[in-house]
Structures are given as C-alpha cells and as structure tokens.
Amino acid sequence: MRRLAVVIFVIVLLAAAAATSAYAAKPPAAKPPAAAPPRDFFGMVSEDAFQVIGDYRQMTLATQASLGVGLLRQTFDWSSRSAMNWI
C-alpha cells in the first residue's frame, strides 16, 4: 500500500512538473501593432495664414497642403480680450 502511494505521488509530481514547464515555455502573447493615424491627421497651427488675406494666405496654405498638412488648428486664447468680442 505504501509503495502504491509513493508511485501515485511521483506520477502527480511528474504531471505537475510537465504542466508547469509547458506553461512556462509559451511566449507571452504579442500586443497587436497600433494603427497608424490617417495620412491627413498631421495638424499644425498657422496663425499667420489667417491674419493676412490674399496671395500670402493662398501660398502658405498651398505649401502646407503639399507638405501633407491636413488639419490646421486655430488658437483660441481665453485670456485675450479679442477672444471675447463675439459676445
């Protein structure tokens, strides 16, 4: 009876060791690569283009578009008195 208990104990230990080594051998799952932003996502501020009307504005906006700029951000300064002129 004691011999059977030892054999069962050894089998359980071997099974546990095999399960542990099989689990440890698996590489961690790789994270999927982050999606690249759309091509027209690149944005910038171009305050001078909006302060001057005419050829300079057209030239500046055309140059920026040819460089891949797809989004122009407009600065809104809450501390500026001119920002409150629309009220």
For each residue, the residues with C-beta under 8 A, 3 or more apart:
1: 4 5
2: 5 6
3: 6 7
4: 1 7 8
5: 1 2 8 9
6: 2 3 9 10
7: 3 4 10 11
8: 4 5 11 12
9: 5 6 12 13
10: 6 7 13 14
11: 7 8 14 15
12: 8 9 15 16
13: 9 10 16 17
14: 10 11 17 18
15: 11 12 18 19
16: 12 13 19 20
17: 13 14 20 21
18: 14 15 21 22
19: 15 16 22 23
20: 16 17 23 24
21: 17 18 24 25
22: 18 19 25 26
23: 19 20 26
24: 20 21
25: 21 22
26: 22 23
27: 30
28:
29:
30: 27
31:
32:
33:
34:
35:
36:
37: 41 42
38: 41 70
39: 42 68 70
40: 68 70 71
41: 37 38 70 71
42: 37 39 68 69 70 71
43: 69 70 71 72 73
44: 64 69 71 72 73
45: 72 73 74 75
46: 49 50 60 61 64 72
47: 50 51 75
48: 51 52 56 60
49: 46 52 56 57 60 61 64 72
50: 46 47 57 74
51: 47 48
52: 48 49 56 57
53: 57
54: 57 58
55: 58 59
56: 48 49 52 59 60
57: 49 50 52 53 54 60 61
58: 54 55 61 62
59: 55 56 62 63
60: 46 48 49 56 57 63 64
61: 46 49 57 58 64 65 72
62: 58 59 65 66
63: 59 60 66 67
64: 44 46 49 60 61 67 69 72
65: 61 62 68 69 70
66: 62 63
67: 63 64
68: 39 40 42 65
69: 42 43 44 64 65 72
70: 38 39 40 41 42 43 65
71: 40 41 42 43 44
72: 43 44 45 46 49 61 64 69
73: 43 44 45
74: 45 50
75: 45 47
76: 83
77: 80 83
78: 83
79: 83
80: 77 83 84
81: 84 85
82: 85
83: 76 77 78 79 80
84: 80 81 87
85: 81 82
86:
87: 84
